[in-house]
Amino acid sequence: MVVGEFIFAVLMLLVAILSAIAIPRELKKRNFFSLGFAGLSLVLFGWFSIATIISQFGNLMG
């Protein structure tokens, strides 16, 4: 397992968590541009972080 890639995946996961926190706040403010940006960030950063973590554990197993 490459430690740098795992740290990068964890940082991307933190960004995804912060984006998830921002979604209800921006929905309450009715700020739809930032709502879309937070939603897109949540999907993209969440997907790539989970895919990187799964890839790292797959490399560890085989």
C-alpha positions as CSV (number, residue, x, y, z in Angstrom):
1,M,0.0,0.0,0.0
2,V,1.3,3.4,-1.0
3,V,0.9,5.7,2.0
4,G,0.7,8.8,-0.1
5,E,-2.2,7.6,-2.1
6,F,-4.0,6.5,1.0
7,I,-3.5,9.9,2.6
8,F,-4.8,11.5,-0.6
9,A,-7.9,9.3,-0.6
10,V,-8.6,10.3,3.1
11,L,-8.2,14.0,2.2
12,M,-10.6,13.6,-0.7
13,L,-13.1,11.8,1.7
14,L,-12.8,14.8,4.1
15,V,-13.7,17.2,1.2
16,A,-16.7,15.0,0.4
17,I,-17.8,15.1,4.0
18,L,-17.5,18.8,4.1
19,S,-19.5,19.0,0.9
20,A,-22.2,16.8,2.4
21,I,-22.4,19.2,5.4
22,A,-22.7,22.2,3.0
23,I,-25.7,20.8,1.1
24,P,-28.4,21.3,3.7
25,R,-27.0,24.7,4.7
26,E,-27.1,25.9,1.1
27,L,-30.5,24.4,0.6
28,K,-31.8,26.4,3.6
29,K,-30.2,29.6,2.2
30,R,-31.8,28.8,-1.3
31,N,-28.4,29.3,-2.9
32,F,-28.8,26.9,-5.8
33,F,-25.4,27.6,-7.5
34,S,-23.5,26.6,-4.4
35,L,-25.9,23.8,-3.8
36,G,-25.1,22.3,-7.2
37,F,-21.4,22.8,-6.7
38,A,-21.5,21.1,-3.3
39,G,-23.6,18.2,-4.7
40,L,-21.2,17.8,-7.6
41,S,-18.2,17.9,-5.2
42,L,-19.8,15.4,-3.0
43,V,-20.4,12.9,-5.8
44,L,-17.0,13.3,-7.5
45,F,-14.8,13.5,-4.4
46,G,-16.7,10.8,-2.7
47,W,-16.5,8.5,-5.7
48,F,-12.8,8.9,-6.3
49,S,-11.9,8.6,-2.6
50,I,-13.9,5.4,-2.2
51,A,-12.5,4.0,-5.4
52,T,-8.9,4.9,-4.4
53,I,-9.4,3.2,-1.0
54,I,-10.8,0.1,-2.5
55,S,-8.0,0.0,-5.1
56,Q,-5.4,0.4,-2.3
57,F,-6.9,-2.5,-0.3
58,G,-7.1,-4.6,-3.5
59,N,-3.4,-4.0,-4.1
60,L,-2.8,-5.1,-0.5
61,M,-4.6,-8.4,-0.9
62,G,-3.2,-9.4,-4.1
